[in-house]
Structures are given as structure tokens and as C-alpha cells.
Amino acid sequence: MRKNIIKQKWANDETVVNGWLQLGSSYSAELMANAGFDSLTVDMQHGPQDFGTAVSLLTAISTTDVVPTVRVPWNEPSLPQRLLDAGAYGLICPMINTREECEQFVGACRYYPDGYRSSGVNRGRLYGGADYMKHANEEIMVMVMIETTQAIANCEDIISVPGLDGIYVGPSDLSLTMFGMDRMSGDNTEPEFLAAMDRLIAVCKANGVYAGIHCGQPAYAKKMVDKGFRFITLQGEGAFLQSRARDVVNEMRTELSTDTVAEGAKPKTLY
């Protein structure tokens, strides 16, 4: 079975740089796959893609060595199994708040005796190899999102679930439940938030589990790596597109404004 680069990097204590796919375009997925990321995550929770679109994105990513992963919309067992059958090499589940919820998700992603995933892999075997079922429990990455104060309170119980590879911090939702709407933010620097990150890292290390987090800026992401996070997501292709487009338009308008001022400063010629 094809080796999972994410797990190989973790075994070497290296940081995985992950990209985020929000647009539902196989072409943008292919562009992102050629941008140098270690892995890419198809966002089915907040992105517009349905199952069929997600499969096309997994196929586009597979034109490279980048690891194809998916954030599922919610914690229910059928879609994770279909996505794994379709070739996803890692899954991330949002809003996990209890040990029981974590056990349900992990079980859906693992074959017996480690879980209750049904046998029926299709495209996954084309991507992973003929011996897929024999090694899938070892190679498939399973992460759950910690993004509420309830999850922080239960983090020891959640992170100690057998078969869990990693946790993934959703900073916006976590800061919302910590501080309310007015202080909700992404790259959060509140002391209480950072203390919660330190607690998560300590519990992960104690259980041989890896920690990931969604970040906005590389400088903040580096601080999280220094704390011990080993799976870093930087924005998403939609944010990259909008940000670069805005920069180019603003630069052009500045140039036009400069030209107008320069023209206005010239003396008028009388004919």
C-alpha cells in the first residue's frame, strides 16, 4: 500500500504543511497540489463540494505526491467510509466534544478489529495499491477537531481513544466558545487560548497523538510549530485567490492615482 507521507513526517518529528480546498474546483485543487504542500484537505463542512465533487478533487490531487484528505461535514459513519473508499488518505471530523463521539468517528474509519468500516474499497485500491485493506488501518490518518470549551475539558478522554492519530484545532469556533462573538478570532494570542494549546500539546504527547491547527499567517503558524503542533494549515485557496487579487487591484489603482496626480501637476499647454 502507498505510504502516507503525513505519518512518515510525524514519525520523523517533522511538520506537515497542509493546504485547504474550499472552492470545489478540480483545476484549483490541481494548482494547489503543484504548489508544494505536503497534503491538501477538501473542506466538505463549509465548502460547496458534494460527494461527487469531492471525488473529482481527490483525483486531481492524486496527479501529484500530495496526500489527499477530507474534512467531513459532521460525525456520521456513512460518508467517511465512502470517502475512504474513494481514495481519501486522511479524514478530519469537526465538533468532537466527547470520548464517545471520537470513538464513533474513529471506528467508522478503521476495519475490524479496530473499527467497523465496511469492506468495499473501490478507487481507494487504485490509489493505495492492491494490498490496501491489509494496511489501511496503519496508513489512513484519522483526526478529530477540538473546537469548543467542552472538548478542551474532555481532551484527555478524547485524545486517549485508540486508533486516533491526531487532533485539529478550529481556532475560530474555539475562541467563540471561550470569549464570545466580539473576541472571536483565528490567529488567537489570548493567554487563555494559548494555555489551552499548551494543554492539548501535553496531552497529545502523552498519548502519542499529533496536533494540528488552522492558521492565517506563517508567522503565527511558526509559533504554533514551536509549541509542538505538527500539522499546520495555512488559509485556503479561496483566501489566497481573494488576497492576491485584492493586492493586484489595489496596486493598479495606486498606479492610476499616481498617474492622475502627475498629469494634474503638468502645466497646461495653450494652442
Rosetta blueprint (number, residue, H / E / L):
1 M L
2 R L
3 K L
4 N L
5 I H
6 I H
7 K H
8 Q H
9 K H
10 W H
11 A H
12 N L
13 D L
14 E L
15 T L
16 V E
17 V E
18 N E
19 G E
20 W E
21 L E
22 Q L
23 L L
24 G L
25 S L
26 S H
27 Y H
28 S H
29 A H
30 E H
31 L H
32 M H
33 A H
34 N L
35 A L
36 G L
37 F L
38 D L
39 S E
40 L E
41 T E
42 V E
43 D E
44 M L
45 Q L
46 H L
47 G L
48 P L
49 Q L
50 D L
51 F H
52 G H
53 T H
54 A H
55 V H
56 S H
57 L H
58 L H
59 T H
60 A H
61 I H
62 S L
63 T L
64 T L
65 D L
66 V L
67 V E
68 P E
69 T E
70 V E
71 R E
72 V L
73 P L
74 W L
75 N L
76 E L
77 P L
78 S H
79 L H
80 P H
81 Q H
82 R H
83 L H
84 L H
85 D H
86 A L
87 G L
88 A L
89 Y L
90 G E
91 L E
92 I E
93 C E
94 P L
95 M L
96 I L
97 N L
98 T L
99 R H
100 E H
101 E H
102 C H
103 E H
104 Q H
105 F H
106 V H
107 G H
108 A H
109 C H
110 R L
111 Y E
112 Y L
113 P L
114 D L
115 G L
116 Y L
117 R E
118 S L
119 S L
120 G L
121 V L
122 N L
123 R H
124 G H
125 R H
126 L H
127 Y H
128 G H
129 G L
130 A L
131 D L
132 Y H
133 M H
134 K H
135 H H
136 A H
137 N H
138 E H
139 E H
140 I L
141 M E
142 V E
143 M E
144 V E
145 M E
146 I E
147 E L
148 T L
149 T H
150 Q H
151 A H
152 I H
153 A H
154 N L
155 C H
156 E H
157 D H
158 I H
159 I H
160 S L
161 V L
162 P L
163 G L
164 L L
165 D L
166 G E
167 I E
168 Y E
169 V E
170 G L
171 P H
172 S H
173 D H
174 L H
175 S H
176 L H
177 T H
178 M H
179 F H
180 G L
181 M H
182 D H
183 R H
184 M L
185 S L
186 G L
187 D L
188 N L
189 T L
190 E L
191 P H
192 E H
193 F H
194 L H
195 A H
196 A H
197 M H
198 D H
199 R H
200 L H
201 I H
202 A H
203 V H
204 C H
205 K H
206 A H
207 N H
208 G L
209 V L
210 Y E
211 A E
212 G E
213 I E
214 H E
215 C E
216 G L
217 Q L
218 P H
219 A H
220 Y H
221 A H
222 K H
223 K H
224 M H
225 V H
226 D H
227 K H
228 G L
229 F L
230 R L
231 F E
232 I E
233 T E
234 L E
235 Q L
236 G L
237 E H
238 G H
239 A H
240 F H
241 L H
242 Q H
243 S H
244 R H
245 A H
246 R H
247 D H
248 V H
249 V H
250 N H
251 E H
252 M H
253 R H
254 T H
255 E H
256 L H
257 S H
258 T H
259 D H
260 T H
261 V H
262 A H
263 E H
264 G H
265 A H
266 K L
267 P L
268 K L
269 T L
270 L L
271 Y L
